[in-house]
Structures are given as structure tokens and as C-alpha cells.
């Protein structure tokens, strides 16, 4: 996989297909491979760029795990790849970065696709409690236990074994120090009051059984984003992108055909 230095950090990414660019940003403890169903589908008509955030996948660790820092990493990478404007697809943590990009660098953003994400992770009691506990136990995390918890918590209760295996296998690869530092920062992210400033077209996708960024979070996004549409994916949890890829891809295709057609 290609690697390039951005702001002093080696960043790993995938770059497949032709223009126009479609940039994929993964979730907490995930990596670019989480978008395998989307890259396979959309690289036939788009330049699919999937990025590993610092400390995740093949990218080096860094000192600052914040939405703002990750946003500037993506801006720097886009400059290196000569991407002047793109639609950004963000899953969970990646969706937070999408929103920050749209607020801080609107000229770079043609549109945003927000998959199982939130404008404020701690906006509801359950997520606030889960995030607090996760931050406390992250330094003590045992990889097999993390894999089991991730596979159960992030997927639909009756999800197939494949979705659980992918989630557990990939999420336990991130070092404990990175999981704690990044979640401790990202749980404080809150742009709910600024959503009205994001004018670009937005697609919001959420699984009905998502426990980590549930339907209430998606509805908050839909109310706040003035140019948005929302798609609820039945029978999916937090990993709708590969639990129900046919539904997610269909929603994305309709959005892209409308606001960002391939050449």
C-alpha cells in the first residue's frame, strides 16, 4: 500500500480507480480495509482513496489524537494527492472528521456521507457511559477480549459470523495506548450547534441496532444539517457498511448520482 509523509507522520492509504475522487475515512480502531465493499463497488467509476488514520492500520502513531489533528492530516494528504475537491465518506470517527472538514475547509468538500456517526458521541447517557468505561480500561485491554467485545457490541445481534470476525479481528490490532488516547479525545467532540454551517449535501446512514451512534444521533444530524437525507438500515448495527453493504451502497449510489456523478 502507498505510504506518504504528512505533517511528519507516515500515512498509509489506498488509491484505486479514476476521477472524481471519493475519500473514505474509517472508524475508531478500524482501518481503510473496512470499506472493502464500497471500494470494490465504487472504484469502477470513482477514484477511491481510503486512508488509515495515525495509529491505525499501516499509519504511524502520533502525539495528538484529536478530530482537529486528524482533519489537518487529511487536508495535507489531499494536497499531496492533488485532490482539490471530493466527497468524503466517514464511518463513525471518520464521520466526525468529515464534519470538521466541512466546517474548517469547505472549499475541499463537495459533499459528505456519514455512516453510523454522530455530532456528539457523549450526547446521550448510554454512549457517554460506554465511552468513559472504555477509556478507563483501554490501557489494560487484552486483545482477545477486545476482539470479542468489539464483535458483539458493534454488530447486529443476529449478524452473520463474517461481520463479527472482521470487526473483532481488525479492531484489536490497534495498540491499547492509541485506543485510549483517541477515544478520550473523540468522546468530547461536539459540533451539534454548528451543523447548520455545513451547507454541502449530506447523506446520513444508520443501522437500526447501532448501539454506539444510534438512530437518535442520526436524527440529530438530519435536523441540524440543512441539505441532508437520511437512510435507516434495518438489521444492521454499527458496521452497516459491511453488515448490509448492498443497502449502504444503494443509498450511496443514489446520493452520488444526484450530487456527484462519475464521468
C-alpha positions in Angstrom: 0.0 0.0 0.0 1.2 3.6 -0.7 2.7 5.5 2.2 3.4 9.2 2.3 4.6 11.6 5.0 2.0 14.2 6.1 2.9 16.7 8.8 5.8 14.4 9.9 3.7 11.2 10.1 3.8 8.3 7.6 0.2 7.8 6.4 -0.9 4.7 4.6 -3.7 4.8 2.1 -5.3 3.1 -0.9 -5.8 4.8 -4.2 -7.9 3.0 -6.8 -9.9 3.9 -9.9 -10.3 7.2 -11.8 -11.8 10.6 -11.1 -13.8 12.1 -9.5 -12.3 11.4 -6.0 -14.2 9.7 -3.3 -12.4 9.7 0.1 -13.1 7.1 2.8 -12.3 7.7 6.5 -12.7 4.8 8.9 -13.9 4.4 12.5 -12.2 4.3 15.8 -9.9 1.2 16.0 -10.7 0.5 12.4 -8.7 0.9 9.2 -9.1 1.6 5.5 -10.0 -2.1 4.8 -13.4 -1.6 6.5 -14.5 -0.1 3.2 -13.8 -3.2 1.1 -17.4 -3.5 -0.1 -17.6 0.2 -1.0 -14.2 0.4 -2.7 -15.0 -2.7 -4.7 -18.3 -1.2 -5.9 -17.3 2.5 -6.5 -13.8 2.2 -7.8 -15.4 1.4 -11.2 -16.5 5.0 -11.6 -14.6 6.9 -8.9 -11.1 7.5 -7.6 -11.5 5.7 -4.3 -9.0 6.9 -1.7 -9.2 5.1 1.6 -7.0 6.3 4.5 -5.5 4.9 7.7 -5.6 7.5 10.4 -2.5 7.9 12.6 -2.0 4.9 14.9 -4.4 2.8 12.9 -3.8 0.3 10.1 -0.4 0.9 8.4 0.0 4.6 9.5 2.5 5.6 12.2 1.4 6.8 15.7 1.3 10.4 16.6 1.2 12.6 19.7 -2.2 14.2 19.2 -5.3 12.1 18.7 -8.0 14.8 18.1 -10.6 15.4 15.4 -8.9 18.6 14.5 -5.5 17.0 14.1 -6.9 14.1 12.0 -8.7 16.7 9.9 -5.4 18.5 9.1 -3.8 15.2 8.3 -6.5 14.6 5.7 -6.1 18.1 4.3 -2.3 17.5 4.0 -2.8 14.2 2.3 -5.3 15.7 -0.2 -2.7 18.3 -1.2 -0.1 15.6 -1.7 -2.5 13.6 -3.9 -3.5 16.7 -5.8 -7.2 16.4 -4.8 -8.8 19.8 -5.0 -12.4 18.7 -4.1 -14.0 15.5 -3.1 -17.0 13.8 -1.5 -15.8 12.4 1.9 -17.3 9.2 3.3 -16.9 8.8 7.1 -17.7 5.9 9.3 -18.2 6.7 13.0 -15.0 8.6 14.0 -14.4 9.2 10.3 -17.7 10.9 10.1 -16.7 13.3 12.8 -13.6 14.2 10.7 -15.9 14.7 7.7 -18.0 17.2 9.6 -14.9 19.0 10.8 -13.5 19.1 7.2 -16.8 20.7 6.0 -16.6 23.3 8.8 -12.9 24.2 8.5 -12.2 23.5 4.8 -15.5 23.9 3.0 -13.7 24.5 -0.3 -12.3 21.0 -0.3 -15.7 19.3 0.4 -18.2 18.6 -2.3 -20.4 16.5 0.0 -20.3 14.2 3.0 -21.6 10.7 3.5 -22.0 9.9 7.2 -22.2 6.3 8.1 -23.2 5.4 11.7 -21.7 8.5 13.2 -22.6 11.4 15.5 -22.0 15.1 16.0 -21.5 14.4 19.8 -20.6 11.0 21.0 -21.4 11.8 24.6 -24.7 13.4 23.7 -26.7 10.6 25.3 -26.2 8.8 28.6 -25.5 5.3 27.3 -22.8 6.3 24.9 -21.3 8.6 27.5 -21.0 5.8 30.0 -19.7 3.3 27.5 -17.0 5.7 26.3 -16.0 6.6 29.8 -15.6 2.9 30.7 -13.7 2.2 27.5 -11.2 5.0 28.2 -10.6 3.7 31.7 -10.0 0.0 30.7 -8.1 0.7 27.4 -4.6 0.6 29.0 -5.5 -2.8 30.4 -7.0 -4.2 27.3 -6.4 -7.8 26.3 -6.6 -8.3 22.6 -8.7 -11.5 22.5 -11.2 -9.9 24.9 -11.3 -6.7 22.9 -12.0 -8.7 19.8 -14.9 -10.4 21.4 -16.4 -7.2 22.8 -16.0 -5.4 19.5 -17.6 -8.2 17.5 -20.6 -8.2 19.8 -21.1 -4.5 20.6 -20.6 -3.2 17.1 -22.7 -5.6 15.1 -26.4 -6.5 14.8 -27.4 -9.2 17.4 -28.2 -11.7 14.6 -25.4 -10.6 12.3 -23.6 -13.3 10.4 -20.3 -14.6 11.7 -18.3 -12.8 8.9 -19.2 -9.3 10.2 -18.2 -10.3 13.8 -14.9 -11.8 12.7 -14.0 -8.8 10.6 -14.8 -6.4 13.4 -13.1 -8.3 16.1 -10.0 -9.1 14.1 -9.4 -5.6 12.8 -10.4 -3.6 15.9 -8.0 -5.5 18.2 -4.9 -4.6 16.1 -4.7 -1.0 17.3 -2.4 -0.6 20.3 -4.0 0.0 23.7 -2.3 3.4 24.1 -3.9 4.6 20.9 -7.4 3.3 21.7 -7.4 5.1 25.0 -5.9 8.4 23.8 -8.1 8.7 20.7 -11.4 7.8 22.4 -10.6 10.1 25.3 -10.4 13.0 22.8 -13.1 12.0 20.4 -15.8 11.5 23.1 -15.6 15.2 23.7 -16.2 16.1 20.1 -19.3 18.3 19.7 -20.4 20.2 16.6 -24.1 19.8 17.1 -24.7 23.6 17.4 -22.6 24.2 14.2 -24.3 21.7 11.9 -26.3 24.5 10.2 -23.0 25.9 8.9 -22.5 22.8 6.8 -24.2 23.6 3.5 -22.9 20.7 1.3 -25.3 17.8 0.5 -25.1 15.2 3.2 -26.2 11.5 3.3 -26.8 10.1 6.8 -26.9 6.3 7.1 -27.6 4.4 10.4 -28.3 0.8 11.4 -31.4 0.2 13.5 -29.4 -1.8 16.0 -26.4 0.6 16.2 -25.6 1.0 19.9 -22.6 3.3 19.5 -24.1 6.0 17.4 -27.8 5.1 17.4 -30.8 6.4 15.5 -31.2 9.4 17.9 -27.7 10.6 16.9 -28.6 10.3 13.2 -31.8 12.2 13.7 -29.9 15.0 15.4 -27.7 15.1 12.3 -30.7 15.2 10.0 -32.3 18.0 11.9 -29.1 20.1 12.0 -27.7 19.6 8.5 -29.8 21.8 6.2 -29.1 19.8 3.0 -29.3 16.2 4.2 -31.2 13.0 3.6 -31.3 10.0 6.0 -31.4 6.3 5.3 -32.1 3.7 8.1 -30.6 0.3 7.5 -32.8 -2.4 9.1 -31.0 -5.4 10.5 -27.6 -3.7 10.9 -25.6 -2.4 13.8 -22.6 0.0 13.9 -21.0 -1.8 11.0 -23.7 -1.4 8.4 -21.1 -0.8 5.7 -20.3 -4.5 5.7 -23.2 -5.9 7.6 -25.6 -4.7 4.9 -23.3 -3.5 2.1 -26.0 -3.8 -0.6 -28.3 -1.3 1.2 -25.5 1.1 2.1 -24.1 1.0 -1.4 -27.5 1.6 -2.9 -28.0 4.6 -0.7 -24.6 5.9 -1.6 -25.2 5.4 -5.3 -28.4 7.3 -5.2 -26.7 10.2 -3.4 -23.7 10.2 -5.8 -25.8 10.1 -8.9 -27.7 13.1 -7.7 -24.8 15.3 -6.4 -21.6 13.9 -7.7 -22.0 11.8 -10.8 -19.0 9.9 -12.1 -17.6 10.9 -15.5 
